[in-house]
Amino acid sequence: MTNAERYQFFEDLARKLGLTDIRFVKQYYYSLVKMISTGLSSVGKVKLPDVGEFVLKDYAEHMLRGKVIPASKSLKFNVDRKLKDYLRNYNKLK
């Protein structure tokens, strides 16, 4: 993401929130990212109300086409039913 795209993202988010202080919006956003990161590193999952759940999934070492694939972690996101319903109905509202 370019700096211009990043700035546009925070500007759009501030507008949606009805705020003019983009620095505050950035602080809030990065606090949320930090909370998610902390939760993933300590518990391995983080639930966001009405949005979904981030899960850090462990994969054991395994063979694939004759090659050893080392153990690794992967980030998964399980979408909450409320967000699915909202997105499903969003197109109907347009």
URNOR-V740864 format. One record per helix or strand. SS is the DSSP state (hx for helix, st for strand). FROM is the first residue (numbers start at 1). LEN is the number of residues. If there is no record, write none. Layout:
# URNOR-V740864
SS/FROM/LEN ; SS/FROM/LEN
This chain:
# URNOR-V740864
hx/3/15 ; hx/22/21 ; st/45/4 ; st/52/8 ; st/62/3 ; st/67/3 ; st/72/8 ; hx/81/13
